[in-house]
Amino acid sequence: MEVAATKRRPGERVLVHRFGPLAAIAAASLAVSLILRIAFLLRSVSDLDGGVLPVAGLFAIGLFYDLVQTSYALSVPALLLAVLPEAFFRSRAYRFVAWAAGVAVFSLLFFDAVSQWLFWTEFHSRYNFIAVDYLVYTREVMGNIRQSYPVRSILASIAAVSVLAVAVLRRPIARMGTAPLPFRRRLRWALPITALPLLCYFTVDDRLCHFSANACVNELAGNGLYELFAAYRSNELDYEQFYQKMPPEETLRRLRTLIRTREATFTDRGIERRIVHEGPEKRLNVAMICVESLSADYMGLFGGTKGITPELDALAARSLAFMNVYATGTRTVRGLEAITLSVPPTPGQSIVRRPRNEDLYSLGRVFDSKGYESKYLYGGYGYFDNMSYFFSHNGYRVVDRTALKPGEIDVETIWGVADENLFALGLREMDKTAAEGKPFFVHLMTTSNHRPFLFPSGRIDLPTGEREGAVKYTDYAIGRFIRDAQSKPWFRDTVFVIVADHCAATNGRVELPVSKYHIPILIHSPAHVAPGRNERLMSQIDLAPTLLGLLNFSYTSKFFGYDLFALEPGRERAFISTFQTLGYLTKDRLIQLDTRRRAATFAVTLTDGTSTRIADDPGLTRDAVAWYEFASHAFKAGEMH
């Protein structure tokens, strides 16, 4: 009772009653968030636009989101503190519980700060839908973290600093909660604290932090944990609810005009059309290599100067190289979606990972209809990102790392085996199908160019553990694969396709930095495809129909992509996106659609990726809406089957 009778200043009175710990936690959380925001700002200063207003705005808005996130964090502890009996706070055990709780709180704050820092250095953003996936695929992510960072040292340091902080503050921590507080007064504290996050849930979203045209400024204004849960809530987005739209009949009419090509005749079902080519079909084998994170600028072909793709550059000189290809997104599953289904990126999660994604019209199904055996070969475990389920239910037989024996694996990480081991497995599967007298379509997905960037020693002249070395190792493995394939009886009648799933990084000053979506496509078949360079703008979704056109196949198509060889010049376009922002790219314009039903027009230069906001282009915007709205509708309505 002595503590209660002592006169204290208002702040001290709050700290010593049972809700005092919440005030301390809030102060610590806000301080850590501020320090982290300053650290991110200093690291990213080159990506910011000049001026005091954006910087002041990001700190003001950032404080708001920090407070919102803190309100969520305090709601459950507030309820617990409201019901604990007074006797607990007077017991001898209380101070030890308080100290242990202090260590736990500091550990969580510091752990989150370190995690956000590592995430920012890797992705140049706050937590987003990638972090949501990390929570889903804990085994792969934890394995990747252990292989990439000194986890034990980091955790030990966090624990040591947390214990030290509590040791310094042990007396004020022990005094917190010692002043008695009647139950009615507890409710006066607990109810507002628990009601505030409910109010925030229904009234606050992440739109406020998107106040600037500079994407980095917007990321700095966010709060990591808040963005994590916002990404979880919006992992799938209803196009009609969040984006600009048109009447359905106008959408279909406009899209039919946009999608038509000279070799196609529409049926009466949506965009379904009959593709007819004259002359015999070329029943050539197809081996498609989808390369993890192969940005175009890594290659000397596109101006790269680091010399890390000698095999690919040599192969490009003997292949048909497409010079202006753009990936649809920033994740492997988004690239797989575009290549396999030939569909623009629908907002939210990739179709590969969505429910009701069975029996879709896919590239594998077209090859199956021609008597091919279609296989998807993955260097990792097929369950990751729902790959096995998606491909096995859409016309492919899935073969993953489990088909390799331990002696057939040189190096493996949590993500997958060394690329040369994947290619050895691929050659074995191709031999098997060829021996059965059937043509094959094999889609191989590499993993070595993924953190922790580990690969077998003695292959290249760069060390393991760094991205440039991983790129050069994958390049080495592809070169070895092509040379090994040359000794096969089926080589002469095989088309090799090399394409990236996405670029290595997509950060920039704008929401959709065009140059960070630029990827290569090479088509190599010495006996059937003349070497050369194709400079036309091309989307990842155009690969499937272009490849089928190269084989002179006739088929009924539900693809959204163009056969670039059948498309008259001037109608090229591409699609780029994040999981929320959708981009429609032409040779000199970019239409950007966002979740606030807004559209913005940018003048772009493909050679250097510069982007400048200009006056709105209503006609081009309606074209963009037609593509995206109908793609979202087609999947939702089951019209992609």
PEGI-V314316 format. One record per run of one state. SS is the DSSP state (~ for helix, > for strand, _ for the rest). FROM is the first residue (numbers start at 1). TO is the last residue. If there is no record, write none. Layout:
ss: [SS:SS]
from: [FROM:FROM]
to: [TO:TO]
This chain:
ss: [_:~:_:~:>:_:~:_:~:_:~:_:~:_:~:_:~:_:~:_:~:_:~:_:>:_:~:_:~:_:~:_:>:_:~:_:~:_:>:_:>:_:>:_:>:~:_:~:_:~:_:>:_:~:_:>:_:~:_:~:_:>:_:~:_:>:_:~:_:~:_:>:_:>:_:~:_:>:_:~:_:~:>:_:~:>:_:>:~:_:>:_:>:_:>:_:>:_:>:_:>:_:~:_]
from: [1:2:6:10:17:18:20:44:45:48:52:84:86:91:93:124:129:137:138:149:151:169:170:176:179:180:183:204:215:222:224:234:236:237:239:243:248:260:264:267:273:276:285:292:295:296:299:300:303:310:317:320:327:332:342:348:349:351:354:363:370:373:379:384:393:397:400:401:404:406:409:412:413:417:418:419:436:440:446:467:486:491:494:501:514:518:525:532:540:551:555:558:574:578:582:586:589:594:599:606:610:615:618:637]
to: [1:5:9:16:17:19:43:44:47:51:83:85:90:92:123:128:136:137:148:150:168:169:175:178:179:182:203:214:221:223:233:235:236:238:242:247:259:263:266:272:275:284:291:294:295:298:299:302:309:316:319:326:331:341:347:348:350:353:362:369:372:378:383:392:396:399:400:403:405:408:411:412:416:417:418:435:439:445:466:485:490:493:500:513:517:524:531:539:550:554:557:573:577:581:585:588:593:598:605:609:614:617:636:641]
